[in-house]
Amino acid sequence: MNAFELVSRRFRLAALNLSRRFAKQGPEGPTGVNLIARGAKVTLLGRRLLQRGPLLGAGGVAAFGMLPGPASAAAGSGSGLGSSAALAGLAGFASLSLPGSFAEMGLLGWLGVDLAINWGGWAVAAALKTEKFYDMLGTGSFLALTAGSLAVGGASGARKLLVSGMVGVWALRLGAYLVDRVHRTGKDARFDEIKHKPGTFLVAWTAQAVWVFLTSLPVLIINGMPSTRPLGPIDAIGITVWAVGFLTEVVADRQKAVFKAKPENKGRFIDEGLWSLSRHPNYFGEMMLWWGVFLTCAPGFSSPWHLASVVSPVFTFLLIRFVSGVPLLEKMGEQRWGQEPAFQEYKARTNMLLPLPRFKDTHTS
């Protein structure tokens, strides 16, 4: 039995035990926990995970920032509501039931779908020792979670359609660009070593799944609501931030692709267009557009708990700035051109992220 099967088996056993425990009726009569846990069927993580728990399902509980539903009503409005809500949320995680439709998909259900896509991709990629569809499944996970949550929550309301469109357009564009790049170059240097180490390779695929889920949180919350507030003048802020970020990323990627396609630029670093103002303008655009998505979602939130999804743009910034984006490329740049005075001069006069004009030219004659 491999590691994935062992983890899946232990998860199923733990979830089944929790579901049986919480299915017992208490002295006050049936609670939200009982209503959720009864008849729960636990399945593998790779299958469709449908949540009926109030914490994470479409019903929701106000104590955790989700929507009130039948389970919370059954728990009563008197004493014990908070504890029933918390236990009901845990039961929602434990009870992975499979009714005939995607009627109530919870946040952890979408996390399960996300993990299933990426772990499935890892299984195939590890067997073939290839990284060529890593980015494709990464952006594909964004599309699956966005389209799926929109369909399950009901594709009604301009806000849902707008933020889902924002993520969809970005994912399609970036996915096409990254897939085309890896197929033109034949490889992705990030995976030269780890694709031959299944365990380490799994960490990379799991990290991608976590990135997709945390970044998608604002949209998953909005799409999981039965209705949202209409768009208003304040939404122009989020839309503008997203548009500027998206265009910055698109233009920067295009400029770099055109630069590298010219034979005379082989082995050179780019110092043209947006890249003359910022060493990583594409990453700046990426950070900015996710702030735009969050700011467009925020006016539609129905609970202060939903504001916790600010983790989306914050995580994106931290990931790119300190983990997998800027540090990696800065290191690669030093390795390739660190001995060139022109490169050190470029670094000295160019911002790392913010694409601002050069107020001081440090070129020497």
VOTINU-135935 format. One record per residue: x, y, z of N, C-alpha, C, O in turn. Coordinates in steps of 0.02 Angstrom, whole numbers, padded with zeros to 5 digits, always signed. Each point is the difference from the previous one (the first is absolute). Layout:
N
XYZXYZXYZXYZ ...
This chain:
365
+00043-00060+00000-00043+00060+00000+00044+00062+00000+00043+00007+00043 -00053+00039-00091+00042+00059-00003-00024+00053+00050-00051-00008+00033 +00090+00063-00028-00015+00051+00051-00068+00032-00011-00036+00013+00048 +00019+00000-00112-00064+00031-00013-00058-00043+00022-00048+00024+00030 +00052-00089-00045-00054-00046+00019-00005-00005+00076-00055-00004+00027 +00113+00005+00008-00001-00005+00072-00033+00061+00031-00041-00006+00046 +00059+00065-00071-00031+00062+00026-00075+00000-00014-00039+00019+00044 +00020-00040-00104-00071-00001-00018-00039-00048+00046-00055+00015+00022 +00085-00074-00009-00034-00049+00042-00009+00025+00071-00053-00008+00030 +00106+00039-00003-00005+00026+00067-00051+00057+00004-00036+00006+00050 +00034+00035-00102-00050+00053-00001-00070-00027-00001-00044+00025+00036 +00032-00078-00076-00067-00029-00003-00021-00028+00067-00057+00009+00022 +00103-00044+00012-00017-00031+00064-00014+00054+00053-00048-00006+00038 +00089+00059-00037-00010+00053+00049-00066+00036-00013-00037+00015+00047 +00023-00001-00111-00063+00034-00017-00060-00042+00017-00051+00026+00024 +00055-00092-00036-00056-00044+00015-00013-00003+00075-00058+00002+00021 +00111-00005+00019-00009-00001+00073-00031+00064+00025-00045-00001+00043 +00068+00058-00070-00029+00064+00020-00073+00005-00020-00042+00024+00039 +00027-00047-00099-00068+00005-00024-00047-00043+00042-00056+00020+00013 +00078-00080+00007-00042-00043+00043-00010+00031+00069-00054-00003+00029 +00108+00033-00004-00005+00030+00067-00049+00058+00001-00042+00005+00045 +00048+00039-00095-00043+00059-00001-00071-00015-00024-00044+00042+00007 +00032-00101-00034-00066-00017-00024-00047-00019+00058-00060-00003-00009 +00088-00010+00068-00041-00018+00057-00042+00060+00022+00024+00056+00006 -00088-00069+00008-00045+00053+00019+00011+00018+00073+00001-00045+00042 +00006+00109-00027+00009+00023+00069-00065+00005+00037-00053-00012-00029 +00056+00029+00094-00060+00004+00041-00048+00055-00022-00060-00003+00014 +00087+00054-00049-00045+00054-00022-00036-00017-00066-00038+00041-00025 +00050-00099-00002-00029-00017-00064+00051+00009-00055+00058+00012+00015 -00079-00017-00077+00047+00004-00056+00031+00070-00005-00034+00050+00010 +00098-00048-00025+00036+00063-00010+00025+00004-00072-00009-00046-00039 +00041+00103+00025+00028+00006-00067+00050-00055-00015+00006-00023-00057 +00030+00001+00109+00048-00054-00009-00035-00064-00021+00022-00034-00047 -00078+00018+00082-00035-00062-00016-00026+00002-00072+00004-00049-00037 -00032+00107+00018-00029+00005-00066+00052-00009-00055-00014-00026-00054 +00076+00048+00069+00053-00006-00049+00029-00070-00001+00011-00029-00053 +00002+00003+00113+00039-00062+00004-00040-00062-00019+00029-00049-00023 -00095+00050+00032-00039-00059-00015+00005-00017-00074-00010+00042-00044 +00024-00103+00031+00001-00024-00069+00062+00020-00039+00003-00010-00060 +00047+00039+00095+00061+00022-00035+00038-00060-00027+00006-00051+00033 +00019+00059-00094+00040-00053-00031+00069+00029-00015+00007+00048-00037 +00043-00079+00068+00068+00025-00008+00032-00031-00062-00006-00060-00011 +00040+00101-00028+00031-00025-00061+00071+00025-00006+00023+00037+00043 +00012-00056-00096+00068+00021-00011+00003+00075-00014-00048+00029-00025 +00106+00002+00042+00008+00071-00013-00004+00018-00073-00020+00055-00018 +00038-00102-00024+00001+00015-00071-00068+00004-00032-00006+00022-00057 -00048-00042+00095-00066+00002-00029-00033+00066+00015+00028+00042+00035 -00089-00032-00060-00035+00062+00010-00020+00006+00073-00037-00042+00026 +00061+00097+00008-00012+00008+00071-00055+00052+00009+00007+00058-00017 -00063-00081+00045-00057+00045+00009-00011+00009+00074-00008-00048+00037 +00007+00110-00015-00006+00015+00071-00072+00017+00018-00031+00042-00032 +00005-00075+00086-00064+00020+00028+00009+00032+00069-00049+00014+00033 +00110-00004-00012+00013+00032+00064-00015+00074-00004+00019+00032-00049 -00053-00003+00100-00017+00071-00002+00061+00045-00004-00003+00053-00031 +00058-00073+00063+00059+00042-00002+00027+00008-00070+00019+00055-00020 -00018-00110-00017+00033+00002-00065-00046-00014-00058+00023+00005-00058 -00085-00022+00069-00046-00012-00054-00036+00063-00019+00014+00054+00026 -00062-00061-00073-00035+00059-00024-00047+00027+00054-00019+00058-00004 +00000-00099+00054-00043+00024+00054+00034+00053+00040-00024+00057+00005 +00081-00075+00025+00040+00048+00037-00024+00015+00070-00057-00017+00017 +00100+00048+00023-00016+00019+00068+00029+00069+00013+00058+00013-00017 -00096+00031+00046+00022+00068+00010+00062+00004+00044+00041+00045-00009 -00033-00092+00055+00057+00002+00045+00066-00006-00038+00052+00023+00024 -00054-00054-00082+00061-00008-00039-00002+00041-00064+00040-00011-00045 -00087+00057+00041-00001+00045-00057-00033-00028-00061+00005+00031-00054 -00038-00089+00058-00034-00026-00058-00075+00015+00007-00019+00038+00045 -00022-00066-00088-00070+00019-00001-00043-00044+00045+00015-00060+00005 -00067+00087+00027-00042-00042+00042-00039-00050-00041-00022+00016-00055 +00015-00075+00081-00033-00052-00038-00043-00043+00045-00006+00014+00060 -00024-00069-00086-00045-00041+00038+00033-00033+00059-00033-00010+00052 +00097-00008-00057+00032-00033+00056+00006+00047+00059-00010-00021+00057 +00028+00084-00069+00007+00047+00055-00068+00015+00030-00005+00013+00060 -00048-00013-00101-00066+00012+00026-00021-00058+00045-00031+00011+00053 +00049-00071-00073-00018-00058+00041+00035+00001+00067-00026-00027+00048 +00085+00058-00045+00037+00003+00062-00033+00047+00050+00015-00003+00060 -00059+00046-00084-00037+00043+00045+00034+00067+00009+00059+00007-00016 -00096+00041+00041+00028+00067+00009+00021+00012+00072+00024+00054+00015 -00032-00102+00029+00018+00008+00070+00070-00022+00014+00044+00006-00042 -00035-00034+00102+00067-00020+00022+00025-00058-00043-00039-00041-00025 +00104+00038+00018+00031-00055-00036+00007+00011-00075+00025-00044-00035 -00047+00104+00010+00005+00012-00072+00072+00002-00023+00017-00028-00053 +00026+00062+00092+00070+00005-00020+00034-00067-00004+00035-00014-00048 -00046-00028+00099+00033-00065+00000-00028-00045-00054+00037-00037-00032 -00102+00041+00020-00030-00040-00053+00027+00021-00068+00013-00041-00044 -00004+00107+00037+00027+00025-00064+00070-00026-00012+00017-00021-00055 +00024+00025+00108+00069-00023-00009+00003-00074-00015+00037-00022-00045 -00077-00019+00082+00000-00071-00012-00029-00017-00068+00022-00047-00033 -00072+00086+00013-00030-00012-00065+00051+00012-00056+00001-00035-00050 +00041+00087+00060+00052+00012-00049+00048-00058-00005+00020-00020-00055 -00001-00008+00113+00044-00058-00001-00033-00059-00033+00033-00037-00037 -00097+00028+00049-00036-00055-00032-00004+00010-00075+00002-00047-00039 -00006+00112+00019-00001+00014-00072+00064-00022-00033+00000-00023-00057 +00056+00029+00093+00064-00023-00026+00003-00076+00001+00027-00031-00047 -00055+00000+00099+00004-00072+00007-00047-00036-00047+00015-00054-00025 -00073+00084+00012-00052-00035-00038+00004+00019-00073-00030+00050-00021 +00065-00088-00017+00008+00014-00071-00051-00040-00038+00016-00053-00028 -00077+00079+00026-00055-00038-00030-00003+00011-00074+00025+00050-00026 -00057-00096-00008-00005+00003-00073-00072-00006-00023-00019-00052-00027 -00023+00104+00037-00067-00002-00028+00002+00008-00075+00054+00002-00030 -00113+00003+00001-00003-00002-00072+00021+00062-00036+00005+00000-00061 +00006+00055+00096+00018+00062-00034+00048+00040+00044+00008-00014+00059 +00023+00065-00091+00046+00044+00037-00041+00055+00034+00012+00059-00012 -00059-00078+00054-00045+00049+00028+00033+00043+00053-00014+00060+00004 +00059-00089+00036+00030+00038+00055+00074-00015+00004+00021-00048+00032 +00018+00089-00065+00072-00012-00002+00033+00048+00050-00011+00060-00004 +00050-00086+00050+00032+00041+00051+00072+00016-00017+00028-00027-00048 +00002+00072+00087+00068+00021-00014+00048-00059+00002+00044-00006-00043 -00051-00038+00093+00045-00057+00002-00016-00050-00055+00043-00039-00021 -00104+00040-00004-00015-00041-00058+00039+00023-00061+00027-00040-00038 -00023+00107+00030+00038+00027-00057+00075-00012+00010+00037-00010-00048 -00015+00011+00111+00070-00017+00014+00013-00072-00021+00053-00016-00027 -00101-00028+00040+00008-00070-00020+00004-00008-00075+00041-00039-00025 -00083+00076-00012+00003-00002-00073+00068+00025-00024+00030-00030-00044 -00008+00084+00074+00065+00030-00017+00057-00050+00011+00042-00009-00044 -00042-00023+00102+00052-00049+00015-00004-00060-00047+00050-00027-00022 -00112+00006+00007-00008-00058-00045+00030+00014-00068+00033-00043-00030 -00045+00104+00004+00028+00018-00066+00076-00001+00002+00032-00029-00044 -00003+00060+00094+00072+00007+00003+00035-00065+00021+00054-00015-00026 -00084-00023+00071+00031-00064+00018-00006-00050-00057+00045-00040-00011 -00100+00044-00025-00007-00042-00059+00052+00018-00053+00030-00043-00031 -00019+00110+00023+00051+00023-00046+00069-00023+00021+00041-00019-00041 -00028+00022+00107+00065-00023+00025+00010-00075-00015+00055-00020-00019 -00106-00020+00029+00007-00072-00011+00022-00015-00071+00044-00042-00011 -00074+00076-00037+00017-00011-00070+00069+00031-00015+00041-00031-00034 -00030+00092+00058+00063+00035-00014+00059-00037+00031+00053-00004-00031 -00061-00023+00091+00054-00037+00032+00016-00064-00038+00058-00020-00006 -00110-00013-00019+00010-00061-00038+00037+00014-00066+00043-00039-00021 -00060+00095-00011+00031+00018-00064+00063+00043+00008+00036+00012-00048 -00024+00010+00111+00057+00044+00014-00001+00062-00045+00049+00017-00033 -00106+00016+00033-00009+00060-00041-00033+00054+00041-00038-00013+00046 +00052+00076-00065-00031+00057+00032-00042+00040-00049-00023+00055+00016 +00012-00083-00076-00029+00039-00054-00073+00019+00010-00024+00046-00032 -00012-00081+00077-00069+00022+00011-00011+00024+00071-00057+00003+00024 +00110+00015+00010-00005+00028+00068-00039+00066-00002-00049+00009+00037 +00071+00038-00078-00033+00065-00004-00071-00006-00029-00045+00037+00020 +00036-00084-00066-00065-00009-00030-00052-00021+00053-00056+00026+00001 +00075-00072+00042-00046-00022+00052-00006+00051+00056-00051+00003+00035 +00103+00038-00026-00005+00053+00050-00054+00051-00020-00045+00015+00040 +00051+00012-00100-00051+00048-00022-00066-00035-00013-00054+00030+00007 +00057-00094-00026-00062-00039-00009-00037-00008+00065-00062-00002+00001 +00099-00003+00055-00033-00005+00065-00038+00064+00016-00055-00002+00028 +00085+00059-00045-00036+00064+00010-00065+00000-00039-00052+00020+00026 +00055-00043-00088-00061-00001-00042-00051-00048+00028-00060+00015+00001 +00082-00074+00022-00046-00049+00026-00035+00025+00063-00061-00007+00006 +00098+00037+00040-00030+00025+00062-00045+00060-00013-00053+00006+00031 +00074+00038-00076-00040+00059-00014-00065-00018-00036-00054+00020+00021 +00059-00059-00075-00059-00020-00038-00045-00045+00042-00061+00007-00002 +00091-00053+00039-00039-00045+00041-00038+00035+00055-00059-00013+00010 +00092+00058+00026-00034+00037+00054-00054+00046-00028-00051+00010+00033 +00063+00017-00092-00051+00043-00031-00061-00041-00019-00057+00022+00011 +00067-00080-00038-00056-00043-00020-00038-00026+00061-00061-00001+00000 +00098-00019+00052-00033-00028+00060-00037+00054+00038-00056-00012+00023 +00087+00071-00017-00032+00053+00039-00055+00037-00038-00037+00039+00029 +00032-00052-00094-00051+00034-00039+00031+00060-00035+00017+00050+00033 -00011-00053-00098+00032+00053-00039-00047+00059-00009-00021+00016-00055 +00004+00016+00111-00045+00057-00002+00033+00059+00035+00031-00009+00053 -00039+00067-00080+00029+00059+00030+00062+00023-00037+00043-00041-00018 -00039+00106+00006+00056+00027-00038+00067-00009+00035+00051-00010-00033 -00051+00013+00100+00063-00005+00037+00030-00070-00009+00060-00006-00013 -00100-00046+00019+00025-00068-00010+00029-00008-00069+00055-00027-00008 -00091+00049-00041+00023-00007-00069+00063+00040-00013+00044-00022-00036 -00041+00082+00065+00058+00043-00011+00064-00030+00030+00050-00006-00035 -00052-00012+00100+00061-00026+00031+00020-00067-00029+00059-00016-00005 -00108-00025-00013+00015-00064-00032+00032+00012-00068+00046-00036-00019 -00070+00086-00016+00030+00018-00064+00071+00025+00007+00043-00015-00041 -00031+00054+00094+00067+00025+00013+00050-00058+00006+00052-00001-00032 -00071-00048+00074+00044-00057+00012+00005-00043-00063+00054-00024-00018 -00110+00015-00016-00001-00042-00061+00045+00028-00055+00038-00037-00030 -00044+00102+00017+00040+00031-00052+00074-00004+00018+00042-00016-00043 -00026+00031+00106+00070-00003+00022+00028-00072-00007+00055-00009-00025 -00094-00040+00048+00024-00070-00002+00010-00025-00071+00049-00033-00014 -00095+00049-00030+00006-00022-00069+00061+00032-00034+00038-00034-00034 -00029+00098+00045+00056+00036-00030+00067-00026+00027+00045-00016-00039 -00039+00013+00105+00063-00021+00030+00015-00074-00015+00057-00018-00015 -00109-00023+00018+00009-00071-00014+00025-00012-00070+00047-00039-00011 -00077+00074-00038+00022-00007-00070+00072+00022-00008+00039-00031-00036 -00022+00087+00069+00068+00026-00006+00052-00048+00030+00051-00013-00031 -00065-00013+00091+00048-00044+00034+00006-00067-00036+00055-00027-00007 -00111+00000-00016+00003-00064-00035+00038+00007-00065+00041-00043-00018 -00054+00097-00018+00037+00012-00063+00075+00008+00013+00041-00025-00038 -00025+00059+00092+00071+00012+00016+00037-00065+00016+00055-00012-00024 -00086-00031+00065+00034-00062+00019+00007-00047-00059+00047-00039-00003 -00095+00041-00043+00005-00043-00059+00049+00027-00051+00031-00039-00038 -00022+00104+00036+00050+00029-00045+00071-00012+00026+00045-00016-00039 -00036+00023+00104+00066-00009+00029+00015-00074+00014+00059-00019+00007 -00111-00022-00002+00010-00071+00012+00005-00021+00072-00001-00059+00015 +00005+00108+00030+00004-00017+00071-00013+00062+00042-00004+00056-00025 -00003-00068+00091-00005+00053+00049+00057-00011+00049+00001-00050+00036 +00047+00096-00035+00061-00009+00039-00014-00011+00074+00042-00029+00035 -00099+00052-00010-00016-00009+00071-00004-00074+00019+00011-00017+00058 -00026-00026-00107-00014-00070+00016+00054-00048-00026-00011-00061-00002 +00067+00088-00019+00053-00043-00029+00020-00057+00047+00011-00056-00023 -00007+00070+00087+00021-00051+00048-00059-00034+00034-00001-00061+00005 -00048+00100+00017-00051-00030+00043-00050-00044-00037-00035-00040+00031 +00031+00046-00097-00046-00044-00036+00023-00073+00001-00039-00045-00017 +00100+00034+00037+00026-00068+00007-00005-00025+00072+00020-00056+00016 -00048+00098+00028-00010-00017+00071-00074+00005+00016-00024+00055+00016 -00013-00110-00020-00073+00003+00008-00024+00035+00063-00048+00038-00003 +00082-00049+00059-00022+00032+00062+00007+00075-00003-00047+00036+00019 +00103-00011-00042+00011+00072-00006-00046+00029-00054-00025+00056+00007 +00015-00093-00060-00044+00021-00054-00072+00009+00027-00035+00046-00020 +00014-00091+00065-00066+00004+00030-00008+00064+00040-00053+00031+00001 +00107-00010+00033-00003+00062+00039-00015+00059-00047-00039+00044+00017 +00071-00043-00075-00011+00054-00048-00072+00001-00025-00030+00054-00005 +00002-00112-00009-00069-00004-00023-00049+00020+00056-00050+00033-00013 +00065-00054+00074-00043+00018+00056+00004+00075+00014-00051+00031+00015 +00110-00003-00020+00008+00072+00009-00041+00038-00052-00029+00052+00015 +00027-00077-00076-00040+00032-00052-00074-00003+00018-00036+00049-00009 +00013-00106+00036-00070-00006+00020-00017+00049+00056-00053+00031-00001 +00098-00023+00049-00011+00048+00055-00003+00071-00028-00042+00040+00020 +00087-00025-00066-00001+00067-00032-00066+00013-00035-00029+00053+00008 +00005-00102-00045-00064+00008-00036-00057+00012+00049-00041+00045-00010 +00038-00085+00062-00056+00005+00047+00000+00066+00038-00051+00034+00002 +00108-00016+00027+00003+00062+00039-00013+00061-00043-00034+00047+00020 +00061-00048-00081-00009+00057-00044-00072+00006-00024-00024+00055-00014 -00010-00111+00008-00069+00000-00025-00053+00015+00053-00058+00007-00016 +00078-00002+00080-00048+00006+00055-00053+00055-00010-00059-00014+00010 +00078+00076-00028-00052+00051-00007-00054-00019-00051-00060+00011+00012 +00081-00040-00067-00048-00019-00053-00042-00060+00023-00060-00002-00015 +00091-00045+00049-00038-00058+00025-00054+00022+00049-00056-00026+00000 +00072+00075+00042-00049+00025+00049-00057+00036-00036-00059-00013+00013 +00076+00057-00059-00052+00036-00037-00044-00048-00040-00061+00006+00002 +00091-00053-00037-00039-00046-00041-00042-00048+00042-00049-00027-00024 +00069+00016+00087-00038-00044+00044-00060+00034+00031-00040-00034+00033 +00032+00098-00041-00057+00037+00029-00059-00003-00048+00008+00005-00061 -00069-00014+00088-00059-00004-00044-00013+00065-00038-00026-00001-00055 +00046+00057+00085-00008+00064-00034+00052+00048+00027+00023-00008+00057 -00004+00057-00097+00050+00049+00021-00026+00070-00013-00049+00010-00037 +00081+00039+00068-00020+00069-00010+00015+00021-00072+00049-00022-00030 -00091+00065+00003+00012+00025-00069+00065+00039-00003+00024+00026+00050 +00004-00023-00109+00060+00040-00010-00016+00074+00010-00054+00023-00018 +00102+00013+00047-00009+00071+00012+00061+00040-00019+00050-00029-00023 -00052+00094+00032+00058+00043-00019+00065-00021+00034+00053+00005-00030 -00057-00030+00092+00061-00018+00036+00036-00059-00033+00060-00010+00009 -00097-00029-00048+00030-00058-00033+00047+00021-00057+00039-00041-00024 -00044+00103+00004+00046+00025-00052+00072-00004+00024+00045-00006-00041 -00035+00010+00107+00068-00003+00027+00030-00069-00014+00055-00005-00029 -00090-00047+00049+00025-00067-00010+00008-00018-00074+00049-00031-00019 -00098+00052-00021+00004-00015-00072+00060+00034-00032+00034-00030-00041 -00022+00093+00061+00057+00036-00028+00067-00032+00021+00045-00007-00041 -00040-00011+00105+00061-00031+00025+00013-00065-00038+00056-00014-00020 -00109-00026+00011+00008-00063-00037+00022+00013-00071+00046-00033-00026 -00079+00080-00007+00015+00013-00071+00072+00024-00009+00034-00023-00046 -00011+00067+00089+00069+00024-00005+00049-00057+00012+00049-00007-00036 -00063-00034+00087+00044-00056+00015+00001-00051-00057+00054-00024-00019 -00112+00008-00008-00004-00048-00054+00037+00024-00062+00038-00037-00031 -00049+00100+00012+00033+00028-00059+00076+00004+00010+00038-00012-00046 -00017+00028+00107+00072+00003+00014+00031-00069-00009+00053-00006-00031 -00085-00046+00056+00026-00068-00007+00001-00022-00073+00049-00029-00023 -00102+00043-00013-00004-00020-00070+00054+00035-00042+00035-00032-00039 -00030+00097+00048+00050+00038-00039+00070-00022+00017+00042-00008-00045 -00028-00002+00109+00068-00021+00021+00017-00068-00029+00056-00009-00025 -00102-00038+00028+00013-00066-00028+00011+00003-00075+00043-00034-00027 -00083+00075-00006+00006+00006-00073+00067+00031-00019+00034-00023-00046 -00014+00076+00082+00063+00032-00015+00058-00047+00010+00048+00000-00039 -00050-00041+00091+00055-00046+00012+00002-00055-00053+00054-00019-00023 -00113-00005+00002-00002-00052-00052+00028+00026-00065+00038-00036-00034 -00056+00097+00015+00026+00030-00062+00075+00010+00005+00036-00013-00048 -00012+00036+00105+00071+00012+00010+00040-00065-00007+00051-00001-00034 -00075-00052+00066+00037-00064-00002-00004-00034-00067+00041-00043-00016 -00091+00061-00025-00008-00032-00065+00051+00026-00051+00011-00031-00052 +00020+00087+00067+00050+00028-00047+00068-00033+00011+00025+00000+00056 +00004-00028-00108+00064-00035+00007+00055+00043+00031+00042-00024+00037 -00043+00089-00053+00054+00044+00025-00004+00010+00075+00048+00024+00031 -00105-00043+00000-00008+00009+00072+00015-00063+00040-00009-00002+00061 +00032-00049-00095+00014-00063+00035+00054+00010+00053+00054+00027-00013 -00071-00048+00074+00047+00006+00055+00001+00068+00033+00040+00011+00046 -00082+00035-00068-00002+00067+00029-00059+00007+00048-00050-00037-00005 +00055+00084+00051-00056+00015+00044-00041+00056-00031+00027+00042-00036 -00092-00041+00050-00044+00049-00031+00002+00066+00038-00003+00001+00062 +00008+00053-00099-00001+00067+00028-00038+00046-00047+00023+00053-00019 -00082-00075+00000-00042+00037-00047-00071+00004+00026-00022-00041+00040 -00014+00092-00062-00071+00006+00018-00009+00005+00075+00036+00036+00034 -00085-00073-00008-00013+00000+00072+00060-00027+00039+00009+00017+00059 +00032-00058-00091+00058-00029+00033+00055+00052+00010+00049-00014+00036 -00055+00072-00066+00047+00054+00013-00019+00039+00062+00039+00040+00026 -00101-00052-00002-00025+00034+00060-00001-00045+00061+00004+00023+00057 -00011-00088-00070-00005-00049+00055+00036-00064-00021-00004-00020-00059 +00037-00012+00106+00034-00063-00016-00049-00058-00004+00015-00052-00029 -00075+00061+00058-00051-00052-00001-00070+00031-00009-00043-00008+00044 +00031+00042-00100-00066+00033-00009-00057-00050-00005-00056+00016+00020 +00069-00076-00046-00053-00051-00004-00023-00021+00069-00060-00011+00012 +00106+00005+00035-00018-00018+00068-00038+00056+00035-00045-00012+00039 +00065+00074-00054-00037+00057+00028-00073-00002-00024-00047+00010+00039 +00038-00024-00104-00068-00005-00027-00040-00056+00033-00059+00008+00014 +00092-00065-00002-00033-00056+00032-00024+00018+00070-00057-00014+00018 +00100+00046+00021-00020+00021+00067-00059+00049-00002-00047-00006+00039 +00051+00052-00086-00051+00053-00004-00068-00028-00020-00051+00021+00028 +00050-00067-00076-00065-00024-00024-00037-00040+00054-00062+00001+00001 +00099-00036+00043-00035-00037+00054-00027+00047+00053-00050-00015+00032 +00083+00072-00022-00030+00051+00043-00064+00026-00032-00049+00014+00034 +00050-00007-00100-00060+00021-00035-00058-00048+00008-00057+00021+00010 +00071-00087-00014-00052-00050+00010-00029+00005+00070-00060-00001+00009 +00104+00006+00041-00024+00004+00069-00042+00063+00011-00053-00003+00030 +00077+00060-00055-00036+00063+00010-00068+00000-00036-00046+00035+00021 +00040-00074-00074-00064-00005-00035-00047-00048+00037-00061+00008-00002 +00089-00058+00034-00041-00047+00039-00024+00032+00066-00056-00012+00021 +00100+00051+00012-00013+00023+00068-00066+00036+00010-00034-00014+00050 +00012+00059-00094-00065+00032+00012-00059-00048+00000-00054+00017+00024 +00063-00077-00051-00054-00049-00002+00000-00048+00058-00046-00040+00007 +00096+00044+00037+00003-00045+00057-00057+00014+00048-00021+00057+00009 -00004-00110+00023-00056+00006+00046+00020-00008+00073-00043+00003+00044 +00107-00014-00031+00023-00010+00069+00071+00025+00007+00039-00003-00048 -00022+00029+00107+00070+00021+00011+00049-00056-00009+00058+00011-00018 -00080-00074+00029+00045-00057-00008+00024-00007-00072+00054-00027-00013 -00095+00049-00033+00019-00006-00070+00062+00042-00017+00037-00015-00047 -00026+00067+00087+00058+00043-00012+00066-00037+00012+00053+00023-00020 -00057-00081+00054+00060-00040+00010+00029-00024-00067+00057-00021-00003 -00098+00023-00049+00025-00021-00066+00049+00050-00030+00024-00009-00055 -00009+00062+00093+00055+00045-00020+00065-00039-00002+00050+00024-00027 -00051-00084+00056+00059-00044-00006+00018-00012-00073+00058-00016-00015 -00106+00023-00030+00013-00012-00071+00054+00047-00028+00052-00025-00023 -00062+00091+00023+00053+00043-00027+00062+00003+00045+00055+00008-00025 -00065-00016+00091+00058+00002+00045+00044-00061-00012+00062+00006-00004 -00093-00065-00003+00038-00061-00014+00036+00005-00067+00057-00022-00007 -00092+00050-00043+00031+00008-00066+00062+00043+00004+00051-00016-00029 -00056+00071+00066+00058+00045+00008+00057-00036+00035+00057+00002-00024 -00071-00035+00080+00053-00033+00038+00032-00056-00040+00061-00009+00001 -00102-00029-00037+00026-00056-00040+00046+00025-00055+00055-00026-00009 -00077+00077-00028+00040+00025-00056+00062+00038+00024+00055-00008-00027 -00065+00049+00079+00056+00043+00022+00053-00038+00039+00060+00016-00006 -00079-00066+00045+00048-00030+00045+00013-00075-00010+00045-00028+00032 -00084-00005-00076+00007-00073-00005+00018-00021-00071+00059-00014-00014 -00108+00011-00030+00011-00034-00064+00008+00046-00060+00016-00024-00055 -00026+00088+00063+00002+00044-00058+00064+00041-00003+00049-00021-00031 -00050+00078+00064+00056+00047-00003+00066-00031+00024+00050+00006-00036 -00047-00039+00094+00065-00027+00022+00031-00048-00050+00061+00001-00011 -00102-00044-00019+00026-00049-00047+00029+00034-00062+00055-00017-00021 -00091+00066-00007+00025+00033-00060+00059+00047+00014+00044+00007-00041 -00044+00023+00100+00056+00042+00019+00064-00043+00006+00054+00021-00022 -00062-00079+00050+00058-00046+00007+00024-00023-00068+00060-00002-00013 -00108-00017-00031+00019-00022-00067+00034+00057-00039+00048-00012-00037 -00073+00073+00046+00031+00057-00034+00071+00011+00023+00044+00014-00041 -00031-00020+00106+00067+00008+00026+00047-00054-00027+00058+00013-00015 -00084-00074+00010+00041-00055-00025+00019+00010-00074+00055-00018-00020 -00101+00046-00019+00012+00007-00072+00037+00064-00018+00045-00001-00042 -00063+00057+00074+00028+00064-00021+00033+00039+00057+00017+00059-00008 -00010-00091+00065+00027+00035+00059+00068+00032-00011+00016+00049+00033 +00024-00076-00079+00066+00027-00012+00001+00056-00051+00051+00031-00013 -00110-00017-00016-00003+00052-00051-00016+00068+00033-00050+00006+00034 +00092+00044-00044-00013+00067+00028-00068+00028-00022-00033+00034+00039 +00013-00049-00101-00063+00026-00025-00059-00027+00040-00049+00035+00011 +00054-00098+00010-00055-00029+00039-00002+00030+00070-00055+00015+00025 +00112-00004+00006+00001+00030+00066-00026+00073-00003-00033+00023+00046 +00050+00011-00101-00025+00067-00010-00076+00000-00009-00035+00042+00027 +00010-00092-00065-00072-00007-00010-00036-00010+00066-00052+00031+00013 +00080-00075+00030-00030-00012+00065+00000+00062+00043-00048+00013+00037 +00101+00025-00041+00007+00059+00043-00050+00055-00019-00023+00038+00043 +00006-00033-00107-00044+00055-00022-00072-00021-00012-00041+00041-00019 +00025-00104+00030-00068-00024-00015-00033-00029+00061+00030-00040+00037 -00092+00060-00025-00038-00027+00057-00010-00075-00007-00003-00027-00056 -00002-00006+00112-00011-00072-00002-00070-00017-00026-00007-00045-00041 -00044+00081+00065-00069-00017-00019-00038+00060-00030-00024-00005-00057 +00020+00059+00093-00041+00056-00021+00027+00031-00064+00056+00027+00001 -00094-00028-00056+00025+00027-00064-00005+00076-00001-00048+00028-00028 +00097+00005+00056+00003+00073+00001+00053+00025-00049+00048-00035-00014 -00058+00095-00013+00051+00029-00045+00066+00010+00036+00002+00006+00061 +00051-00004-00100+00066+00012+00028+00007+00075+00015+00000+00042-00046 +00005-00027+00109+00010+00070+00018+00073+00020+00000+00018+00059-00001 +00024-00111+00003+00072+00013-00001+00033-00051-00045-00005-00060+00012 +00039+00082-00063+00034-00045-00047+00071-00012+00025+00040+00046+00006 -00025-00108+00008+00066-00017+00026+00047-00024-00054+00055-00025+00015 -00074+00032-00079+00046-00020-00053+00065+00041+00003+00000+00060+00015 +00052-00095-00028+00064+00034-00002+00024+00006-00072-00015-00044-00041 +00050+00095+00026+00022+00010-00069+00062-00040-00013+00027+00002-00056 
